[in-house]
Amino acid sequence: MELTLLGTGAPAGLPRPDCPCATCATALGDAARGATALLVDGALLLDLTPGAALAAARAGRSLTGVRQVLLSHPQAGPAVEVPAGLPQPGRVPDGRELALLTGHRVRAQPLDSPGTGYAVTGPGGQRLLYLPPGSAPAGLEGEAVEPYDMVLADVLGRPDALARLRAAGAVGPTTDVVAVHLDHHVPPGGELPRRLAAAGARAVPDGTTLAVGAYEDVPDVPRRTLVLGGARSGKSVEAERRLEAFPDVLYVATGGMRDGDGEWAARVTAHRERRPGSWRTVETCDLVPLLKDEDGPPLLIDCLSLWLTDVMDEVGAWDDAEWAGGGERALRARVTELAEAVRRTRRTVVAVSNEVGSGIVPATASGRRYRDELGRLNTAFATECEHVLLVVAGQALSLRG
């Protein structure tokens, strides 16, 4: 089954008309995107957008063979004037299946928002799922769903849709996930492919033709990632974003609750409220057993700097005499043990840590000791990671991977 993406952008396109934002200002050439529309084997058109015939011609395709036009957006009628020669657009009711003379079968996927998703099976048995913007599938709980060969969805706008599909088995290791309905909310440059790769997805330019069931372009999700950054840099948000398309994440909070500290309690509450409801939280600094658990879900460790504080408390690192009398050796052993566990782990891990070595030199010996040991810990942990990021002013810079 062959799929041509006549457009890959949001309904308003990219750049948006009259929008002065940085993303729209730089959405030129291949970065410019028309509203999403899909041409399947030249016979089935999913969503009708302005200039569909011209977009098909630019992609080296024609709409003359189209036998069915289906709409996914919530509106009841066609979004634009129907070009001459095309059949009138329609919509398949939720849960119903449409059989085409071309050998394609189309089933309407119920959603959690207005609109219609379409599961298309080609004459050769290849399967793709197409979801409209701002939507996620509904009714997958408890169903046994075979993995699709390809999924086209609003990955950035609704990452939870991908998480639901993964939880139901509808997205597997070989599913090609292609992001569509791309809007101007992602900063320009390399940010788009980087965010998508973290979710196991990719984007392609308008006019691209893909073979459904060809897996060679499926991106590998980095299994171990370290996210560094200063205070309020956005590092925790960046770490959470890297796993929001996956279900059953275990959030490892190393800071505890700190009874009586209202500011800390407010921080913890804010973190919990922005995390997906399906994630579980455990408050512990005992990281090595979690890393050794090969069957567990992805780990999000926030953060290593608080883990280091806990370990330095345990070994008496704040006292010069205890530090010289064995505390330093004990701390080095704990850091080595943690790095070794990261090296051997089979779990997907995203860890957060502070980058404090570029600021003011601490006035106390204990403060300087903590700064130095955190730098050593970050170095040891980063050595074992495929992907290392530095977040500055909310912008993630890739240091590795």
N, C-alpha and C positions, 0 to 999 in steps of 0.2 A: 504494500500500500504506500502510495506516494503522497506527500503533503507539502503544499506550497503556502507559505505564510505571506499573504498579500499585505498584511499589516501586523505589527506587533505592539502597537502603542495603546494608551488609554483611549476611551471614547472621544476625547477632545484632541487626540493626537499629541505628538511631541516634536517640536516645541508647541506649547499652547499659544493660541493667538493672543497677542498683546500682553504676554507675561514676561516681565523683565528679569526673572530669577536667573541665577548662574547656570543652572542646568539647561533651561530653555535657550539661553543665549549661546550656548556651545553645542546644541543639538543640531549639528550640521553633518552633511554627507550620510554615512552609514548610521550615525547616531540619531538622525531624524526618523520618526516613526509615524505611520498612519494608524488609524484605529484598527484594532485587531480583526482580521477576517482570514478564514482558512479555506483553501481549495483542496479537496480530497480526490485524488485520481481524476481530476478534471471533471468529475461528475456531481460532486456534492459540495455546496458552498455553505459554510457555517458563518453566519452573520454577513449582512450586506452593508457596506460602508460607502461613503462618497468616493467616486473615482475608482470603483472596484475593477471595471473593465480596463482602465489605463494601468492600474497597479498590476493586473495580470499580464498585460502586454509587456510591461517593463521586466517582469520576471520570466518572459519567454513562454507564457501560457495564454490560453484563450478561454473565455467563458461560454463559448458556443456549445460545448458538450455538457453543460450543467443541467442536470435533470431534477435537482431538488435544492431549494434554498431554505435553510432553517435559521431562525433567530434565537439568540440566547438571552438578550437583554430584556429587562422587565416590561418595556413598553409593548402594547398589544399589537401594533401594526408595524409596517416596515419603517426603518429609520430614515430612509432616503427614497428617492424616486427609483423605481425598478427599471434597469436598462432594457431596451428592446431585445426580445429573444429569450429573456430569463423567465422562468416560472415565478408565479407569485410566492413570496416568502410565507412560511408557515411555522408552526411550533408543535412539537410532540408533547402531549400531556405527560406529567410525571409518572414514571413507572411503565409507560407504554413503549412499544417497540414498533419501528417502521421498517419494512423490508422494501428495498429499492430493486428495480429491474436490473441494475448494474451488479447486483450481488452483494451490495453493502447492507448491513443491518445497523439501525440507529435506535438506541434506547435512551430515553430521557432520565437523567439522574436527578432525583430530588435534592434541593439545596436548602440551606438555612436562611436564605434571603430571597427576595423576588428575582425571578429569572429561571433559566433552564440550562442544565448541563447536559452534554451529549456524550454517550459512550458509543463509539463507532467500531464495528467489526468489518474488516475488509473481506473480499472474496477468498483471500489466502489465509484467513484466520487471524491476521494481525489486529491488535486492539489498541485504540487510543481513547483518551478521555479529555474532553474540552470543557472548561468551566468559565463562566462569564466573570467580569470584574467584580471584586468585592464579595465573592461568594465562596462557600465551602460546602462539601457534600454533607447530606443529612441521611440518617437512617442506616449508617454503616455498622453500628454497634451490634456485635453478635453475629454478623454475616461472615461467611467464608468467601472471600473475594480473591480471585486469581490476579496476579500482578499484571498491570497494563504494560504494553510495550512502550507507550509514550503517553505522557500527561502534559497538557498545556493549561496553565493556570496562573492566577494572580499571585505569584510566589512572594513578592515583596509586600503587597497589600494585605494578603491573608496567609501568612506562613502556617497558621494553624490548620489550614486546609490540607497542606502537605503532611502535617503531623497526623491528622485523622486518617489520611490514605495510607500512611505507613503503618499506623496502628492496626488497620483492618487488613493489611497484607496486599493492598491494591497498588502500592509502590514498593518495589523490591530493589535489590542491588543492580539489576540490569535495566530498570525502567529509565528511559530518557525523559528527564523533566525539563521542559522548556518554559521559560518565563514569558508571559504575554501580558497585555494591558499595562505596559510599562509607562509610568508617569514621571513627573519632574521632582518627586520627593527624594530621589537618590542623588547625591552630589555628582558632578561630572568627573570624567577621568576613569581611573581604574577601579573606582568604588563599586560600580555595578557588577562586573564579573567577579570581584572578590566576594561580595555578599552572596551572590548566587552560588558560587562554588562551595561556600560554607554550608549551604543547604542542599548540596548535591544537585544543583540545577545549573542551567546556562541560558544565555540569550543569543539570538541570531538576528542579523539585519533583515529588514523587510525584503521580500522577494526570494528568500531562501527556500529551497526545496529539500525536504528531508525524507529519507526512507524509514518508514515506521518499522521498528524491529532491528535496526542497525545500531549496535551498542558501542561502537568504538569511540564515540565522542562523549560518553557519560563521564562526568568529572568525578575524580576521587575526592571524597571528603577528608580533609586533614584529620588524622586520628588523635593527635596530641597538639594542643595549641596553648601558647602562653600569651596573655594580653597584659602588657605593661602600660603604666601611665601615672601621671601625677594626681594630686587631689582634685576631685571634681572634673577630671579630664573627659569622663564618659567611658572609662574602661569597663566598668561593670555592665553598662548598657550594651557595649560592643560584645562582651562575652556572652550575655544572654541572647543577643541577636543571632549569634552563631549556632545556637541550639534550638531556637524557637520553632523550627520546622520539624522537630523530632519529638515523639511522645515519650512519656515516662522518664524524663530527665531527673536525676538525683542532684539536688542543689545542696552542696556541702558548705555550711556556714561555719567559719572557724572563729567567729568573734563572740558567740554566746549572746546573752540578753543584757548583761551588765545592770543588775537590779539597781533602781534609783537614778539611773542616767536617762533623763527624758529625751535628750537630743539623740542618743544612740537608739532608743526605742523607736523614735520617729523615723530614723534611717532604716531600721530593720523593717518597719511597717511599709515604708515606701517601696523597698525592694520586693517584699512579698506581694504587694498589690499589682505590680507590673509584670510578675511572672505568670506564665500560663497555669491555669488551674489544675492541669494534669501532672504538673511537676511535684515531686515530693522533696521535703527539706529535712536534713539531719544536721544537728549542731554538734560538731566534733572536730578535734585536731588530730585524731588518730587516722591519718590518711593512708598509711601503708596497707592495712587490711582491705580497704575499699579498692585500692588499685590492684590488689592481687585477686579480687573476685572477678573471674573471667566472664561470668554469665550476667553481670549487672548491666543496668542501663547506662547511658552516657553520664559522666560526672561534670558538674560545674563547681569548681572550687573557688570560693571567694572569702578570704584571699590568703595568699602565701605570707604576706607581711604580718598578719595576725597569727598565723601558724608559728612564724619565727618568734614572735613575742612570747607565745606560750612556751615554746621549747627553751628560750633563754631564761624564762622564769624557773623552769624545771631544773636546769643545770647550774643555776646561780650565776649567770653571766654578768649580772649587774654589779656584783661585788668583785673588786680587783683580785682579792686573795683567792676566792673560789674560782675565778676565771683562770688564774695562773696555776691553781692546784688541781686542775682536771676538768674545769668547766669548758674550756676551749676545745679539748679533745672530745668531750661528750657531745658538744654541739656539732663538730665536724662529722662525727659518726652518724648523728641523726640526719644531717643534710645528705650525706652519702647514701644512707639507707633509703631516703625518699627518692633521690635521683635514680637509684637502682630500681626501685619499684616502678617509677615512670618509664624507665627503659624497657622493662619486661611486661608492662601492662598490656592487656588485650582490649581494654575498654577505650571508648572515645572520651577524651579528657579535654576540657577547657579550663584553664586556671588563670586567676587574676592576681597581679602583684603590683605593689607601688614601685615607682622609679624615683628614688630620693637622692641619688648621687649627684644631681645637677643643681641642687639648691644651695641654701646657706649652710656653711659648715657648722654642725651643732656645737654649742658652747660647752657641753659636758663630755667627759670621757665615755660615759655610758651611751650617750646619744651618738657619738662618733663610732662606737663599737657596733651599735645597732645598724647604723648606715652601712658600715663596711660588710657586716655579715649578711645584710639583705642583698647587697650587690653580689656577694659570692653565691648566695642561694639562687638568685635570679639567673646567674650565669650557669650554675649546675643544672637547673631545671630546663632552661632554654636549650641546652646542649642536647637534651633528649626529645625535643619537640620538632615536628615537621614544619610547624608554622609558628612564627613569633611576630607579634604586632606591637607597635608603640602608638598609643593614643595621645594626641596633643590637640587641645581645643576642640574635642569632639571628632577629630579627623584621625582615622586609623592609617598608620604607615606600616607597610609590610617590611619587616626586617629579614624574614626568611619565609620561603614558601610562596 
